[in-house]
Amino acid sequence: MSNEQDRPTFEIPVSSTDPQKEDEKPKTNGDVKGKGKDESDEPEMSEEDLQLKGELEMLVQRLREPDTNLYLPALESLRTLIKTSTSSMTSVPKPLKFLRPHFEELQKIREGWDVGLKAERALLASILSVLAMTYSDTGKRDTLHYSLISEVNEEDPGSWGHEYVRHLAAELGEEYNARFVAEVETSEIKLNEKPQDREYPVEDLRALGMELVDFFLKHNAEADAVDLLLELEVIEWLIPKVDEKTWPRVCQYMVGCVPLLMPPDDRAFLRTAAEIYAAHGRYPEALALAIRMNDRELVRIYYAAPKNLIMKKQLSYLLARALVPISWVHTPEDAEKEGEGPAPEQSEDLLACLGNVQLSQHFKNFGKAVGVHEPRSVDSVYKTHLETEKTNYNVDSARNNLAATFVNAFVNAGFSNDKLMVDADEGQSWIYKNKDHGMMSAAASVGMSMIWDSEAGLDAIDKYSYSSEEHIKAGALLAMGILHAGVRTDPDVAFALLEDHVDSKSSPLKIAAMNGLAIAYVGSCRQDVTEKLVPHVMEDSNSMEVVCMAALGLGFVHVGSGDGEVASNILQVMMEKSPEDLESPWVIFMCLALGLVFLGTQDASEATVETLRTIDHPIANVAQILVDVCSYAGTGNVLKIQDMLYICSEHAAPPKKSDASETETPAGSPESSPIDAEGDISMSANAVMGIALVAMGEEVGAEMALRQFQHLMTYGDPIIRKTVPLALGLISASNPQMGIMDTLSKYSHDSDLDVACNAVLAMGLIGAGTNNARLAQMLRGLAVYYHKEANVHFIVRVAQQGLVHMGKGTIGLNPFFNDGQIMSRPAMAGLLALLVSFTDAKNFVLSKHHWMLYWLSTAMYPQFFITLDENLEEKAVTVRVGQAVNTVGLAGTRHGISGFQTHQTPVRIGTGERAELATNEYFPYQTVLEGLVILKKNEQYDAED
C-alpha cells in the first residue's frame, strides 16, 4: 500500500521494469535534473503537502477503526478538505491526488459498513463519487454510480465544483446511450466489466440530469445544459428552467445546433426554442422558427399570440417576406370573428402588410435614398469602352438585342422607369427588334421592370396583351405573373387576367399563362390555381411541354407544402405516360415539380420515393434524387450528401461500338450499366445539384461541399463537370466569396463550352445584386474572349452583367433571410427551376425558351433595411452595418458585427451583413434588423446621456 501511495498521479512509468522495486529508486534520483524523477517522492514534497497527506491518511485510518462514532467526523473533515482545496487549471487538487491510491480500499470500507450507518454510507459515497474522477475509467462509471446511491438529498452536486459536474454529466450521457442507443463505441469488454447491479431507473438518471441542468444554467454553462438534455432525450424539459437571464443564450445555442442534428432532434430543438421565445414575449423569433419548420399550426399560434396590433403588423411583414400563405393566418372564418379580434380597418391594415402591398413604394424610396432611382442604360452596364480590344459582333443583331432586353430588365428591376421598354414609344419599337420568342421575352421584361408595382404595372402591360402578335401577347401574360411575384394584392388581378388563357388553344399563350400563375402564386397553396392547372397535367392530348409546365406550376404553387394530393396527381401522370413520352427533355421539370412539393419537408416524402421506385423507367431514378434532396434542402444532412456523392462516383460507361441492335438496349434492361443511359447520366447531374442544395443551409457543410466539388470537377464525367458550376452558383447565391469567384473564373475558360457557359451563369448568381467590381471586370474580359461564341456571349451579357447589377445593386437572390435562419421556399423554387434548365441549356434557355430566366423573379427581393414608426411611415435613424459575427456559445456579451460603418436608414444589407441600432432612442419590434422593421420610441431616452 505504501508503494501505491508513492506512485505519481496520472503518470505512466517510462521503463518496463517494476516501479515497486526499491533498488531502482536511486537510479531515478541520480538522473539529469528534472528528467525521470518521481514527482510524488517525499523529498520533492513541501512541508504543507506532507502535512496534508498525513492528515488524509489519518482520516482514512479512522474509517478503518471499529468505533463507528469516528466515521462521520472523519468523513466531514475529508469533505471539507476536498471542497476547500485549490489547484491550478492543469493539475489535480492535492486531496484527490493523495486519496487516489486509497480509492479501492474506501470502496471496500463502505461495503463493509452496516446499512444502519445511513448518513455515513451516503457521505462516503459522495466522496467516492468525487474521487472516482481521478481513478482510471474501466467502464463502470463510478462517479455516476456513487452519486446515484449516495442518497444525500442536501448534497448539491454543484457544491463539489464545476469540473465534477461536467464529469458527472459526461458519465450520465454515456450511461443513457449505453442503455438506449447501444453505441458502437462502448466495447464488449467495458460492458462485461460493468457490475450487473448497476442498472438505474430512467427516472433517476433524468432527475439527476435536471439537477445538473440547474447548476449549468446558474453558472453560464447553457451549452452544457442543452447538450445533457439532448443526451437524455428530454430537451423540452428545458422550457420551465430558463429565466430572463439565460433564455437568450440558450435559444441562440439551440438554433445554432440544429444544422448539426439528425431528425427528429432538429425539429425538437426548433420547437423548444420557439416555445421559450414565445414564453418570454419574443414572438418574431418564435414565428421565424415556426416558418422554418413550415408548421402551419405553430405559425397560426404565434401569429395570434400578441395582442399588440403593432407587433402583429411586424409579424405580418415577416410572413410576407417568407410568402407564407395568407390562408394560414387569415381565413374567412377569422373575418367572421371581428368581435373577438381587431376592427375591420385594422384587419385591412394587417392584410396589406401580409400581402407586401407597399413593398414597391418602399423600394423606390430606398432607391432614391441611395441614389440609384434613375434608369440605367444597357451601354452603361456593358462599359464597352473599357474592353481591351474591338469586337466584330453585330450590336444590332436579334441575339444581342435579346441580351440587351434581359440586361435592361434585371438592372432596372423594380424601379418602373427603364427607358427601353416602359416608355410607350420605345417599348413598341424595341419589341420588333427581336424575333419570335424574343418578342415574348421582351414583352415579359416590362413585368420585371415594374415588379411589385401592381397598379402602374397593369397599365404598362395592358397594351401588349391586345397585340395581334401571339408571342407579344404571351409575353404580356408572363409579365402579369412577374409583376405580382412576392406580393398578394386585393383585388386578385393576376388570377382574373390569366385564368382564361390557361385553357387557350395556343401553346405559347397556354404556357405563358401557366408560368405567370406559377410565379404570381408561388407558395400560396391556392386551391383555385390548382384546379386550373391539374386538368392540363392529366390531359392526354397535351404535349409533354404543356404537361410538364403545368406540373411545374403546381410545384411552384405548392412548394414545401407536402401536399399528397398534388404529388399523387403528378405521380399518376408519370406512371401512365409511355416510355417515349418520358424520354422528352421536358420531363425533368415534372420530376422537379414533385421535388418542390416536398421542399424542406424531410421524411414526409418517403411514401412518394417508394412509389417512384415502382416506375420502370430511368427518369424515375432522377425523380427519386430530386425528391430526396429537395426534402432535405438547407438541412446540412450529412447522410444525404454521402448518398449523392456515391451516385456521382459511378462513371458512365463508354459508348458501345457494336451494331445498332446492341446500342439500342433499353436503359432499364439487366444488360445495361448502372449509368449508361441518358436518364442515368442525368442522375449524376442532379446528385451534384443535390449536394449544394442540402449543404447550403449550414456553413461548415457548405465549406466541405466546396472541397467535394473540386474533386468532382477533376475526376467526374462530363455531365458532372457541367453541373458543378451550377452547384457553386446555388450554394453561394448573392454572396461572391473570393475562392468561389476565382474557381468559377477558371471554369469559365474551360475547353468544354457547356462547362464555360454554366460557369458564367454561376458567376452571375454569386454576384447577383452586389455590383461586385472584381466580377464586373471579369465579365468585360469574358465578353471579349467569347465574342465569337454566340451562346456563351449571350450568357455573359445576360446572366452576368444583368444579374451582377440587378436592381442597380439593391436586389439579391439569396434564399436565406432573417439573419440566414429561414429558407425562402419560393425563392428556392425559382433558383432550382432555372438551374435544372441549365443542365440541358441547349434545349431550353439557349434555344427558344430564354424566358425561363424570369423564374428568378420568385427569388428576387430588395436587400434593404427600412425603419418605420408605429404609423408605418418611414423613419430615418442611425444604424451600424457590418459583417455578421457568429457569437453562439461564446462567453460574455459579444458584439454581433465587426468592421461596421454608421449610416442613416434606409440602408443596404447584403448577404453576410448585419445591422444594429446606434442609439437606444428607439426599440425595434424584432431583433433581426433587415427588411421592414417597426420602431417604438424610447420615452426614457436622453440624448445628452
TAVENMO-V398919 format. One record per backbone hydrogen bond with DSSP energy under -0.5 kcal/mol. CO is the residue of the C=O (numbers start at 1). NH is the residue of the N-H. If there is no record, write none. Layout:
co: {CO	CO}
nh: {NH	NH}
This chain:
co: {1	2	3	4	8	18	21	22	24	25	26	28	32	37	38	41	41	42	46	47	48	49	50	51	52	53	54	55	56	57	58	59	60	61	61	62	66	67	68	68	69	70	71	72	73	74	75	76	77	78	79	80	81	82	88	93	94	95	96	99	100	102	103	104	105	106	107	108	109	110	114	116	117	118	119	120	121	122	123	124	125	126	127	128	130	131	132	136	141	142	143	144	145	146	151	152	154	156	157	158	161	162	163	164	165	166	167	168	169	170	171	172	173	174	175	176	177	177	183	185	187	188	189	190	195	197	198	201	201	202	203	204	205	206	207	208	209	210	211	212	213	214	215	216	216	217	221	222	223	224	225	226	227	228	229	230	234	235	236	238	238	239	243	246	247	248	249	250	251	252	253	254	255	257	258	262	262	264	265	266	267	268	269	270	271	272	273	274	275	276	277	277	278	281	282	283	284	285	286	287	288	289	290	290	291	294	295	296	297	298	299	300	301	302	308	309	310	311	312	313	314	315	316	317	318	319	319	320	325	326	326	331	331	332	333	334	335	337	337	343	344	345	346	347	348	349	350	351	352	353	355	356	358	359	360	361	362	363	364	365	366	367	367	367	368	377	378	378	379	383	384	393	394	397	398	399	400	401	402	403	404	405	406	407	408	410	410	412	418	418	423	424	425	426	427	428	430	431	435	436	436	437	438	439	440	441	443	444	444	445	446	448	448	449	450	452	452	453	454	455	456	457	458	459	461	461	462	462	464	468	469	470	471	472	473	474	475	476	477	478	479	480	481	482	483	484	487	491	492	493	494	495	498	499	500	501	505	506	507	508	509	510	511	512	513	514	515	516	517	519	521	526	527	528	529	530	531	533	533	534	534	535	539	543	544	545	546	547	548	549	550	551	552	553	554	556	556	557	558	562	563	564	565	566	567	568	569	570	571	572	573	578	579	580	581	584	585	586	586	587	587	588	589	590	591	592	593	594	595	596	596	597	598	601	602	603	605	606	607	608	609	611	612	614	615	617	617	618	618	619	620	621	622	623	624	625	626	627	628	630	630	631	632	637	638	639	640	641	642	643	644	645	646	647	649	659	659	660	662	666	669	673	675	677	678	679	680	681	681	682	683	684	685	686	687	688	689	690	691	692	693	694	694	695	698	699	700	701	702	703	704	705	706	707	708	709	710	711	712	717	717	718	719	720	721	723	724	725	726	727	728	730	732	734	735	737	738	739	740	741	742	743	744	746	747	751	752	753	754	755	756	757	758	759	760	761	762	763	765	765	767	767	772	773	774	775	776	777	778	779	780	781	782	784	786	788	789	790	791	792	793	794	795	795	796	797	798	798	800	801	803	803	804	804	805	806	806	806	810	812	815	817	817	818	822	822	823	824	825	826	827	828	829	830	831	832	833	834	836	837	838	840	840	841	841	844	844	849	850	851	852	853	854	855	856	856	861	862	863	864	865	865	866	867	868	869	873	877	878	878	879	880	881	882	883	885	887	892	896	898	901	903	907	908	910	912	914	916	921	923	927	928	931	931	933	934	936	937	938	942}
nh: {5	6	7	7	11	21	24	25	28	29	30	31	35	39	41	44	45	45	50	51	52	53	54	55	56	57	58	59	60	61	62	63	64	64	65	65	68	70	71	72	73	74	75	76	77	78	79	80	81	82	83	84	85	85	91	97	98	99	100	102	103	106	107	108	109	110	111	112	113	113	117	118	121	122	123	124	125	126	127	128	129	130	131	132	133	134	135	138	145	146	147	148	149	150	153	155	156	159	160	161	165	166	167	168	169	170	171	172	173	174	175	176	177	178	179	180	181	182	186	187	191	192	193	194	198	199	200	204	205	206	207	208	209	210	211	212	213	214	215	216	217	218	219	219	221	220	225	226	227	228	229	230	231	232	234	233	237	238	239	241	242	242	247	250	251	252	253	254	255	256	257	258	258	260	261	265	266	268	269	270	271	272	273	274	275	276	277	278	279	280	280	282	281	283	286	287	288	289	290	291	292	293	294	295	294	296	299	300	301	302	303	304	305	306	312	313	314	315	316	317	318	319	320	321	322	323	324	323	328	329	330	334	335	336	337	337	338	340	341	347	348	349	350	351	352	353	354	355	357	356	488	359	362	363	364	365	366	367	368	369	370	371	372	373	371	381	381	382	383	386	387	395	397	401	402	403	404	405	406	407	408	409	410	411	412	413	807	415	422	423	427	428	429	430	431	432	433	434	438	439	440	441	442	443	444	445	446	447	448	449	450	414	451	416	453	360	454	457	458	459	460	461	462	463	464	465	465	466	467	470	473	474	475	476	477	478	479	480	481	482	483	484	484	485	452	487	489	493	496	497	498	499	502	502	503	504	507	510	511	512	513	514	515	516	517	518	519	520	521	522	524	530	531	532	533	534	535	536	537	537	538	539	542	547	548	549	550	551	552	553	554	555	556	557	558	523	559	525	561	564	567	568	569	570	571	572	573	574	575	576	577	582	583	583	584	587	588	589	590	590	591	592	593	594	595	596	597	598	598	560	599	562	601	604	605	606	609	610	611	612	613	614	615	616	617	620	621	621	622	623	624	625	626	627	628	629	630	631	632	600	633	602	635	641	642	643	644	645	646	647	648	649	650	650	651	662	663	664	665	669	672	676	653	681	682	683	684	684	685	686	687	688	689	690	691	692	693	694	695	696	634	636	697	698	702	703	704	705	706	707	708	709	710	711	712	713	714	715	716	720	721	722	723	724	725	727	728	729	730	731	732	733	735	911	737	741	742	743	744	745	746	747	748	749	750	753	756	757	758	759	760	761	762	763	764	765	766	767	734	768	770	771	776	777	778	779	780	781	782	783	784	785	786	787	789	790	793	794	795	796	797	798	799	800	801	802	802	803	804	805	769	806	770	771	808	809	810	811	863	861	824	821	822	821	817	824	825	828	829	830	831	832	833	834	835	836	837	838	839	840	841	843	844	844	846	847	849	852	853	854	855	856	857	858	859	860	812	864	909	931	906	907	933	875	935	872	869	905	918	919	903	916	901	914	898	887	890	894	885	883	881	879	865	910	913	884	882	880	938	936	929	930	866	933	868	925	923	939	941	945}
